[in-house]
Amino acid sequence: VVIGLIPAMRVALYFLPQLVVANRLSHEAHKLPYYRITSTTRNLAFLAMSLVVLFGSGLSPGLVAGVVVAMVAINATAGGIGGVPFADVTAKVVPHGRLGTFWAARNVIGGVLALGSGYVVRAVLESDIPFPRSFGYLFLCGTILASIGNASFSFIREPAGEPGMRRPLLGMLRYVPGLVRTDKVLRRFLSMRFLGLLALLAEPFYGIHALNIGAPDAALGTYVITATAAAIVANFAFRLPANSGRNLLVLRVGYGAVLLALVLALLVRDHRWFALVFLFSAVGNAGIGTAAWNLLYAIAPANERALYIGLVNSVLALPSLAPVAAGALAILVGLPALFGVGLAFGAAALLISLRARELHDLDQAALKPKASPAVQEILEEVKAVADEAEQAAEGPEPAHAGPRDA
């Protein structure tokens, strides 16, 4: 249950607050100041966790573990609050036709650094530095790197956005159900993403299953390296179709790869081939992670983008808690049955994606350049003046003109 709790908490607490936050920020033309506040909170939570572990040799292990879990929760919640400004600013500064390259560069560079950090982790843990100080140094390195990353995004020059409607909290809560009922595209996107996340409920237990079928502990390192390398290659490959408005295709490939990973987890009995499970799982998550964000940007109106982001992410907090229940379910029915449940949810998500042609149309439409509201107003005024000039040049209509002549 604890193994399932940490990743579930990181995702669920990231998603849960976003609807309320989006409602609070939707009318703000600039949202980056809120990101700066939350990123500072995240950095401080990381630092507190690092210091407790670094100097926790004389403390109760339960206390240290409790502080770590609490700091993970604070970090995830602050990340969720800052997630709305992050997503909105990204949509404003990155053209839709370059989003694929943006996510690919972000994930590929991060993946390469993650591979390199694996050697640092191994060197520190194999050194003479005593436990838990060895982990404290690793946490401190992570804190420094995360702080640099958060600070770099904070220095972006954010253009003014199109403000949305300001609603009281109760008014927003009444508005959202009607929005979901009337917006068919949003409803289909939500259903697909909801089921797709439920399909991932068994992912935290792939490593445990590999050990159950005879894999040595050292094989887990091989699986992680395989998954990281596969994610790097997949992110690089998905950038071109994502840039050309084929994010729905990328999403379908992602769900297909997740399904293939689940099928292999059920069928593979030789731990030497189990690396394929991690490979296809990483490819699937890379495709879904890239395409889902881009499609959400495409279906959300500019003045309601924050609300759409908050709504979708808050709803998706519910299936993100599935690994916690999956941990208890695995004890009762076993891991193969758990993989079968994930397979059913993944097949349903893939089926919905195959019927969601309108998502592709909106993705293509988002590639077309749009004039700003000020420019659009000027164009309309120019058109009105041109129409008046054309009518004046034609002169008044003759009194005997009939409907056809008119």
Secondary structure, DSSP 8 states (H G I E B T S, - for coil): -HHHHHHHHHHHHHHTTHHHHHHHHTT-S--HHHHHHHHHHHHHHHHHHHHHHHT-TTS-HHHHHHHHHHHHHHHHHHHHHHHHHHHHHHHHHS-GGGHHHHHHHHHHHHHHHHHHHHHHHHHHHTSS--TTHHHHHHHHHHHHHHHHHHHHHHT-------------HHHHHHHHHHHHHH-HHHHHHHHHHHHHHHTTTTGGGHHHHHHHTT--TTHHHHHHHHHHHHHHHHHHHHHHHHHTT-HHHHHHHHHHHHHHHHHHHHH---GGGTHHHHHHHHHHHHHHHHHHHHHHHHHS-GGGHHHHHHHHHHHTHHHHTHHHHHHHHHHHH-HHHHHHHHHHHHHHHHHHHHT-HHHHHHHHHTTS----HHHHHHHHHHHHHHHHHHHHHH----TT--TTT-
